[in-house]
């Protein structure tokens, strides 16, 4: 990836100001600095009675400490005030006795448990102090970030614009959905899969449609993609030592052209990485599973960079034990589809298929994948592995 990234002229990322209600899953373009303490005052963390903690020393259910209730915002010696979660502490108090540790009798309250100064109190600036960084730039904004930002009184945030990724699928055998299939033809699946993967990651996909196995048609489609998008992604028309229409078309369009062609991985070996005038082109295999795996390995880090993220956003990972052994090819990094499920409080990984990169159904039966390194010839039964998840673990 280093050589590939060196050939790309990453432009200055575009930004937009959006409301926090529109910012979910967007990437923050500038850090958020707290302009005030949160909370802005000492407040109760529970429902109960605000007291001076030293006056509760020795309190038990059999020998409660008795306080007179006051409605004022100041409690003098021997006084307490009823208070609810989030209410500011009255002057003269420094702790809150929980409601269940008391008994109210008309205008007095019996306290059964002693408290210490600061107990059940959220202190001023405890969540965040004025002048400190609340959320760093490059953070993908999740609901908790939006809640934190809103607590600071910030209603609009600057985010990076979504990078545009143009997607092209190639092949004489392909038909659009809704068209009638002729003999030996199939419906286009990769365009839908790759555009969905782009959207899932936060990019804006651009549909370049289909191109026949024709060098001129492919070239024209690629030129359109390079004009409209920040990156171009193709599938099909690439095979090491075979029909290389897409790599050849890329090389004819501009420099430096194809940088890497053929990766020691399975599935996804025919993948190629290219650049034209500083714009990246990912040339993915035509087999759907191979295209999806290649997207994970190469498109994910590229899009994360174009999103303005400081690092690649990995898939969630879990540790599991293989339900059976599998054999893989030595000298290639193998991505084995697995079904992760829980049995007797233990996570297990069941291989779905180590072969068949054209069988997209294996991706629907799997919920993750395990990487077998190049220096291994497979995995053993009951071996502990790390699985990358693209769906939820089965219960």
N, C-alpha and C positions, 0 to 999 in steps of 0.2 A: 504493500500500500504506500510505502514511503516514496518510491520512484513515481508512482501514479500521482500522488498528491503534489509532488514537486513540479509536475507538468501542468497543474491546474492553476489558473490565475483566479484565486478566490476573490470575488468583488467585495467591496464594502457592503455589509448587509443592510438592506432596507428596513426601516422601522415604521411603526404605526402606533398611535395613541388610541387605546381601546378602554372601555369600561371594564371593571373587574368582573362583571357578569358575562362579558364576552371573552374573557381572557383564559378560560379553562383550557389547559394543555398547550397554551402558547408559551413561547420561550421569552423570558424577561430580558429586555435589552439594556437596562441600567439598574443598578442596585437600588433597593429601597432603604432609605435612611429614616430611622424613627425621629420624628420632629417633636415627640412628646414621650413621657414615661407611660408605660402600660403595665399595671393600672396607674391612673393618674393620682391615686390616693390610696391610703390603707383601707382595705375593704374586707368584709366578712367572706370567708370561704364556705360557711355553713349557715343553716338556720339555727338561731339560738339567742344567747344573751351576752352582750358586750359587758366586760367587767375589767377591773384592775386585777391582774393575775395573782399578785401577792396576797390579795384578800381571800383567795380560794384555798390557800395552803391548809391541808388537813381535812378538807371536805370529804365526807363519805356519805353513803346512803343512810347510815344510822346516825351520823352527826353532820347534817348538811350545814353549809354556810348560807345564811339568810341575807338576801339583798332586797332593798326597796326599789321598786320599779320607778323609772323617771321617763317622761316623754321628751326631755330636753336633749339637745345635741352635746351635752356635757354631763358627765356622770362623776359626781363627787364621791368621797369615801362612803362605802356601804351602799352604794347605788349601782343599779344595772339597768340596761336598756334592751328591750327586745329588738332583735335585728334579723334581717333576712339575707340570704346569700346575695352578695354583690353590693350590699349597703355599705356606706362609709362608716368607719368606726367613730363613735362620739369621742370628743376630747376627754381625757382622763381615763380612757380605757386602752388596754393593749392586748387583749385576748378575747376569744369568744367561747363560751361554754355551749356545747351542742344541746339542742332542744331535748333530746332523749336522756340527757344527764341532769335534767332539772324537773321541778314540779312547780307550776305556777299556782299560787293561791291568792286570788283577787289582785291586790296591788303589791304583792311581794313574790319572790321566786326563791325556791330552795335549790341550792346547787349541791349535787351529790359527788362530783368529781373535781379535783383540783386541776388547774391548767397552768401552763407556763407562758411567760411573755411571748407574744407572737403566734401562739397556738391558734390554729383555725383562722389565720389571717393571711390574706394576700397583700404583701407589702407594696408600697409605691415603687414602681419600676422593677418589680420582681419578674414580670414577663419579659420586658425589654426596657432598657434605659435610653433616654433621649440622646441622640447623637450616634447610636450604634447601628450597625447594619442589620436590617430585619431579614431581607431576602437578597441573595447574591444575583448579579447579572448572569445569564446563562442557565438559570433554573427553569425547568419546565413547571409551569404553575399548576398545582393540584388544589383541590378544594380547601385543604388546610392552609395553603399559602394565601389563598384569596381571603379566608377568614382572618388571618393574621394581618394582612394588608389593610383590610377594612377596619380592624381594631385601631389602626393608626390614623384613621380618618381619610385614607387615600381612596378615591373613587375611580381614578383612571391611571393606567400604567402603560409604559412604553414597552412594546414587544417587537420582536423581529418579524418581518413579513414572512409568510410561508414561502419556501423555495418552490419554484415550478419545475416539475420533472416531466418531460415528454416521453410517452411510452409508445413503442412501435413493435408490432408482432409481424413476423415474416413467414411466408410459406404458401405455395400454390394450393396446398390441401386445406387451407383454412377458410371458414365461412363465418360471417357475422351471425349473431343470434337473430332468429327470425327469417333468415334466408334458407332456401331449400338445399339440402345436402345432395350432392351428386356422388357418383361412385368413388370410393376411396377418399372421401373428404370428411373433415371433422369440424366441430365448432371451435372457435377461438376461445381459449380459456385463459391463456397467459396474460392477455391485456387486462382482463378483469382482476386477476389475482395481483398483478404487479401494481395496478392503480390503487387497489384496496390496501396493499402493503404500504404504499406511499402515503395514503390518507391516514392510515393507522398511526404512522410515525409522525405525522404533522405536516407533510408536504402537500402541495397542490398538484395533482396529476393532470396532464394534458394528453388527450387521446389523439394520437397520430393515425389511428386506424390500422389497416392491414396493408402489407406490401407483398406483391408476388415475388417469386424468386427471379427478380430482374434487377440487375445492378443499377440501371438508370433510375428506376422507380424507387429503389431503396435510397439512393443518393438524394433524390429530390425530397423524400420524406425526412431524411436526416437533416437536410438544410433548413427545412421548416422548423423542425424541433430545436435546432441550434439558435434560430432567430427568436423563438417564442419562450424558450425555457432556460433555466440555469443549469440543467443537466439533461442528458438524453439516455434512455434505457431501451434496449432492444432485446428481443428474444427470437431465437432461431437463426438460421443462416450462418452458423459458426460451428465448425468441426475441425479439430486439429488434423491436418492431413487430408481433409475431405473438401466439401463445398464450403467455401469461405466468402460468400457473397457480401455479408455485412462488414467483416474486417477489411476486405478489398475496397468496398465503397467508402469506408471511413478514411482509408489511406489516400484515396483519390480526392477527397474533399479538402484536406488540409493537413498541416503539421501540428504536432509530431505524429499524429495518427495512432496506430495500435502500439501500445507500450509493452503490454504483457499479453500473451496468447497461450492458453493452456496452463491449468493450475493442477498441482498434485493433490487433488481432492476428489471425493466421490460421495454423492453425485455432484456434477458441476464442472468436470474437467475441461470442457470446451470454452469456459468463460474467458472473455478478453476484456482488458481495460485499456481505454484509449482517451485521447484528448485532441480537440481541434481548436486552435487559436485560444487555448486556455480553458475551454469548456469541457467538462468530463462527459465521456460516453461509456456506459456500461453495456457490454455485449454479452447477454446471458444465453444459456442453452435453450433449446426449444422444448425439451421435456419439462413438464410443469414442476415436478419435484426438484429437479436440478436447478431450475430458474429460481424457485423459492429459497433453496439453500444458498445459492449464489447471492441472492438479495441479502440474506442475513449476514453473510460474510463480508460483502463488499459495498452494497448499497446502504446498509444501515449506518456504518461509520461515515460515509460520504454525506448522507442526508443530515445526520446529526451535526456535522460540521457546517453545512449550509443553513441549518436551523439556528446556528449561533450558540450551540451547546459547547461547554468546555470539555466534555468528554463523551465518549460513546455511551449511549443508554443501553445497557445490556438487558437481555431477557431475564426474568426471574429464574433463579436456579435452586434446585433441591438436591439433596443427597439421597440416593436410592440403591437398592441391591438388584442385580440382574436376576430375572426369573430363570433364564437359561443362557448358555454360552452361545456366542456367534463367531463366525470366521469373517475376517475382512482382509483386503489386499494390503500387503506390506509395501511401504514406500508412498502411500497416499493417505491423506487425512480423510477419515471416513465419518460421515454424519449419519448416524443410525437412528431412524425414527423409532420412538418407544411410546408405550402407553404407561403413564405413571399412575399408580393407584395405591390406596392404603389398605393394608390387611393386618389385623392384630397390632394396630398402632405403629406399623412399620411401612415405609414407602418402598414399593417395588417397581422395577422397570421391566416391562415386557416388550421385547423387540417386535415391531410390527412388520418391518421388512428391511432387509439390508440391501435389497436390489429393487429393480423396477422403478427407475426415475420417471417413467411416463405414467405411473399409476397414482394419480392425484388422490384416489380414495385412501391411500395409505396415510395421507396427511390429515384426513378427517377421522381416521381411526386412532391416530396418534395425538398426544397432547404435549409432546416435547421431543427432544433429540439428545443423543449422547455422542460426544466426539471421541473417536478412537484415533490416537495419534499415529503418525507415519511409521513409528518404530515398533508398532504392535500388530500382531496378526489376528486380532480379535479380542473378545472379552470372555471371561469365564463365568460360569453359573455362580451366583451369590457374590460376585465381585461388587464392591462398592464403587459407584460411579456418580458423577455430577451431571444432572440432566438440566438442559435449558428448556424452560416451559414457554409454549405459545398458546396454551389453554389451561384451564383449571385442572387441578388434581382430582381424580375420581375418588369418591369416598369409599 
